[in-house]
């Protein structure tokens, strides 16, 4: 059996706010690129039938980046949901929401750039 490991290291300031986040994985397709501004990890707790999650972001994560990050996470969830359940209705609904949010974000970014 093959094993794969994912490691995260988080550098915190004196108020426990992340300043830097580093990650490494045995199957990292982006070898050499191991720093990030945000991570979102979710695991299914089958004992309590609920989701446990960890969301961390650094001080220098920009608001527009954070919004794009979560839109892309949601889009990925739609893809995973379709693969796992073959529920096209739910996957399409999530994807449509992502498209709406993406358009709104683009408008926000254009408005901010014109100021």
C-alpha beads as a LAMMPS data file, in Angstrom:
LAMMPS data file: protein, C-alpha beads

115 atoms
114 bonds

1 atom types
1 bond types

-500.0 500.0 xlo xhi
-500.0 500.0 ylo yhi
-500.0 500.0 zlo zhi

Masses

1 110.0

Atoms # bond

1 1 1 0.000 0.000 0.000
2 1 1 1.248 3.473 -0.870
3 1 1 1.182 6.237 1.733
4 1 1 0.984 9.935 1.052
5 1 1 1.585 12.676 3.592
6 1 1 0.632 16.326 3.716
7 1 1 2.278 18.649 6.232
8 1 1 1.430 22.231 7.162
9 1 1 3.622 24.617 9.133
10 1 1 2.120 27.873 10.326
11 1 1 4.231 30.750 11.631
12 1 1 2.213 32.827 14.102
13 1 1 2.763 36.312 15.447
14 1 1 2.608 37.071 19.174
15 1 1 -1.220 37.241 18.930
16 1 1 -1.421 33.798 17.265
17 1 1 -2.338 35.277 13.873
18 1 1 -0.764 33.422 10.934
19 1 1 2.059 35.340 9.274
20 1 1 3.282 32.567 6.974
21 1 1 1.912 29.198 5.948
22 1 1 4.061 26.487 4.403
23 1 1 2.986 23.097 3.138
24 1 1 4.615 20.030 1.719
25 1 1 3.230 16.787 0.348
26 1 1 4.793 13.584 -0.832
27 1 1 2.774 13.869 -4.060
28 1 1 3.154 17.637 -4.555
29 1 1 2.765 18.392 -8.276
30 1 1 4.248 21.862 -7.678
31 1 1 7.607 20.817 -6.278
32 1 1 9.463 23.761 -4.867
33 1 1 6.319 25.824 -4.347
34 1 1 5.359 25.328 -0.742
35 1 1 4.178 28.641 0.652
36 1 1 0.609 29.854 0.585
37 1 1 -1.534 32.628 1.980
38 1 1 -4.518 30.452 2.935
39 1 1 -5.605 26.896 3.615
40 1 1 -9.024 25.358 4.097
41 1 1 -9.210 21.801 5.363
42 1 1 -12.412 19.870 5.939
43 1 1 -12.773 16.346 7.271
44 1 1 -15.882 14.268 7.766
45 1 1 -16.439 13.201 11.379
46 1 1 -18.414 10.006 10.864
47 1 1 -18.899 9.534 14.620
48 1 1 -20.811 12.801 15.002
49 1 1 -21.980 12.984 11.365
50 1 1 -20.613 16.446 10.810
51 1 1 -17.781 18.378 9.243
52 1 1 -14.695 19.528 11.088
53 1 1 -12.801 22.306 9.384
54 1 1 -9.761 24.486 9.721
55 1 1 -9.504 27.779 7.851
56 1 1 -6.302 29.792 8.133
57 1 1 -5.046 32.786 6.205
58 1 1 -2.092 35.095 6.540
59 1 1 -2.162 38.798 7.290
60 1 1 -1.180 39.598 3.702
61 1 1 -4.060 37.670 2.108
62 1 1 -5.997 40.270 0.156
63 1 1 -9.793 40.405 0.412
64 1 1 -10.259 39.833 -3.333
65 1 1 -7.904 36.850 -3.162
66 1 1 -9.879 35.409 -0.253
67 1 1 -13.142 35.769 -2.144
68 1 1 -11.639 34.134 -5.259
69 1 1 -10.200 31.354 -3.065
70 1 1 -13.622 30.466 -1.686
71 1 1 -15.385 30.718 -5.040
72 1 1 -12.854 28.261 -6.454
73 1 1 -13.254 25.950 -3.441
74 1 1 -17.004 25.913 -4.012
75 1 1 -16.525 25.151 -7.702
76 1 1 -14.226 22.285 -6.774
77 1 1 -16.859 21.019 -4.367
78 1 1 -19.373 20.986 -7.217
79 1 1 -16.982 18.858 -9.297
80 1 1 -16.314 16.485 -6.398
81 1 1 -20.003 16.216 -5.564
82 1 1 -20.803 15.303 -9.165
83 1 1 -18.078 12.655 -9.231
84 1 1 -19.031 11.205 -5.844
85 1 1 -22.824 11.257 -6.138
86 1 1 -23.673 11.878 -9.805
87 1 1 -26.137 14.523 -8.565
88 1 1 -26.060 16.940 -11.500
89 1 1 -28.812 19.142 -10.069
90 1 1 -26.904 19.936 -6.886
91 1 1 -23.569 20.275 -8.708
92 1 1 -25.076 22.598 -11.319
93 1 1 -26.717 24.708 -8.607
94 1 1 -23.411 25.144 -6.778
95 1 1 -21.630 25.955 -10.042
96 1 1 -24.290 28.535 -10.971
97 1 1 -23.780 30.173 -7.577
98 1 1 -20.037 30.255 -8.239
99 1 1 -20.601 31.933 -11.605
100 1 1 -22.824 34.568 -9.970
101 1 1 -20.281 35.209 -7.231
102 1 1 -17.422 35.342 -9.726
103 1 1 -19.202 37.979 -11.811
104 1 1 -19.935 39.996 -8.681
105 1 1 -16.295 39.762 -7.601
106 1 1 -15.115 40.895 -11.040
107 1 1 -17.407 43.920 -10.764
108 1 1 -16.089 44.710 -7.275
109 1 1 -12.505 44.509 -8.509
110 1 1 -13.214 46.778 -11.489
111 1 1 -14.928 49.310 -9.240
112 1 1 -11.998 49.262 -6.804
113 1 1 -9.482 49.697 -9.636
114 1 1 -11.301 52.726 -11.020
115 1 1 -11.127 54.601 -7.711

Bonds

1 1 1 2
2 1 2 3
3 1 3 4
4 1 4 5
5 1 5 6
6 1 6 7
7 1 7 8
8 1 8 9
9 1 9 10
10 1 10 11
11 1 11 12
12 1 12 13
13 1 13 14
14 1 14 15
15 1 15 16
16 1 16 17
17 1 17 18
18 1 18 19
19 1 19 20
20 1 20 21
21 1 21 22
22 1 22 23
23 1 23 24
24 1 24 25
25 1 25 26
26 1 26 27
27 1 27 28
28 1 28 29
29 1 29 30
30 1 30 31
31 1 31 32
32 1 32 33
33 1 33 34
34 1 34 35
35 1 35 36
36 1 36 37
37 1 37 38
38 1 38 39
39 1 39 40
40 1 40 41
41 1 41 42
42 1 42 43
43 1 43 44
44 1 44 45
45 1 45 46
46 1 46 47
47 1 47 48
48 1 48 49
49 1 49 50
50 1 50 51
51 1 51 52
52 1 52 53
53 1 53 54
54 1 54 55
55 1 55 56
56 1 56 57
57 1 57 58
58 1 58 59
59 1 59 60
60 1 60 61
61 1 61 62
62 1 62 63
63 1 63 64
64 1 64 65
65 1 65 66
66 1 66 67
67 1 67 68
68 1 68 69
69 1 69 70
70 1 70 71
71 1 71 72
72 1 72 73
73 1 73 74
74 1 74 75
75 1 75 76
76 1 76 77
77 1 77 78
78 1 78 79
79 1 79 80
80 1 80 81
81 1 81 82
82 1 82 83
83 1 83 84
84 1 84 85
85 1 85 86
86 1 86 87
87 1 87 88
88 1 88 89
89 1 89 90
90 1 90 91
91 1 91 92
92 1 92 93
93 1 93 94
94 1 94 95
95 1 95 96
96 1 96 97
97 1 97 98
98 1 98 99
99 1 99 100
100 1 100 101
101 1 101 102
102 1 102 103
103 1 103 104
104 1 104 105
105 1 105 106
106 1 106 107
107 1 107 108
108 1 108 109
109 1 109 110
110 1 110 111
111 1 111 112
112 1 112 113
113 1 113 114
114 1 114 115
